[in-house]
């Protein structure tokens, strides 16, 4: 939300501005890092950069280069499109699961969707 002023500085209300792609990327990196229980320093060491670079990404000051987006996607098991805010869904890596296990995951997801409708 932001305060909106008219042409002469008069208050005309509030409006909502959806987050831009940079804000979305920064929030997703921070959320995924925290969910994985990693510190900024640990994540930085994993991909060979400084902690301040990770902090800059999370603050929306800069965005990761293509190389680092790919590294982050692999670490967090999401797509680069998800990190960039181009898709709203994340994916689940089912490597090592049997067909029966994968079916159980799909059924659980469908039950949760129904519950949340």
C-alpha positions in Angstrom: 0.0 0.0 0.0 1.2 3.5 -0.6 -0.2 7.0 0.0 -1.3 8.6 -3.3 -1.1 12.3 -3.8 -2.8 14.3 -6.5 -1.2 16.7 -8.9 -1.3 19.5 -6.3 -0.1 17.3 -3.4 -3.6 16.6 -2.0 -4.2 13.2 -0.5 -6.3 11.0 -2.8 -6.2 7.7 -1.1 -4.2 4.5 -1.0 -3.3 2.0 -3.7 -1.8 -1.4 -3.8 1.3 -2.0 -6.0 2.1 -5.6 -6.5 5.8 -6.5 -5.9 8.0 -6.2 -8.9 10.1 -9.1 -10.1 13.2 -8.0 -8.2 11.2 -7.8 -4.9 9.7 -11.2 -5.7 13.1 -12.7 -6.3 14.6 -11.3 -3.2 11.7 -12.5 -1.0 11.8 -16.0 -2.5 15.5 -16.3 -2.0 15.2 -15.3 1.6 12.2 -17.5 2.3 13.8 -20.6 0.7 17.1 -20.0 2.5 15.3 -19.7 5.9 13.1 -22.8 5.2 16.3 -24.8 4.5 17.8 -23.5 7.8 20.8 -21.8 6.1 22.5 -18.6 7.2 23.4 -16.1 4.5 27.1 -17.0 5.2 26.4 -20.7 4.7 24.5 -20.1 1.4 27.3 -17.8 0.2 30.0 -20.5 0.9 27.9 -23.1 -0.9 28.0 -21.1 -4.2 31.3 -19.3 -3.7 30.3 -15.7 -3.1 30.3 -13.3 -0.2 27.7 -13.0 2.5 27.1 -9.4 1.5 26.2 -10.6 -2.0 23.5 -12.8 -0.6 22.3 -10.0 1.6 22.1 -7.6 -1.4 19.9 -10.2 -3.2 17.6 -10.5 -0.3 17.4 -6.8 0.2 16.5 -6.3 -3.5 19.6 -4.2 -4.1 20.9 -6.5 -6.8 19.8 -9.7 -8.5 21.8 -12.9 -9.0 23.4 -13.5 -12.3 22.3 -16.5 -14.5 25.0 -18.7 -13.0 23.9 -18.0 -9.5 20.2 -18.4 -10.3 20.9 -21.9 -11.6 23.0 -22.7 -8.4 20.2 -21.4 -6.2 17.6 -23.4 -8.1 19.6 -26.6 -7.6 20.2 -25.9 -3.9 16.5 -25.1 -3.2 15.0 -27.7 -5.7 13.0 -25.1 -7.5 13.0 -23.7 -11.1 14.8 -20.6 -12.1 11.4 -19.3 -13.3 10.1 -19.7 -9.7 13.0 -17.7 -8.3 12.4 -15.0 -10.9 8.7 -14.7 -10.1 7.7 -15.9 -13.6 5.8 -18.8 -12.2 3.8 -19.0 -9.0 4.3 -22.7 -8.3 7.3 -24.6 -7.1 8.1 -28.2 -8.1 8.9 -31.3 -6.0 11.9 -33.4 -6.9 10.7 -37.0 -6.9 14.1 -38.6 -7.7 14.5 -41.8 -5.8 10.8 -42.3 -5.2 8.9 -45.3 -6.4 5.9 -44.8 -8.7 3.7 -45.7 -5.7 5.4 -43.0 -3.6 4.9 -40.4 -6.4 1.2 -41.3 -6.6 0.9 -40.9 -2.8 2.4 -37.4 -3.1 0.0 -36.4 -5.9 -3.0 -37.7 -3.8 -1.8 -35.7 -0.8 -1.5 -32.5 -2.9 -5.0 -33.0 -4.3 -6.4 -33.5 -0.7 -4.7 -30.3 0.4 -6.1 -28.3 -2.5 -9.6 -29.5 -1.7 -9.1 -28.6 2.0 -7.9 -25.1 1.1 -10.8 -24.3 -1.3 
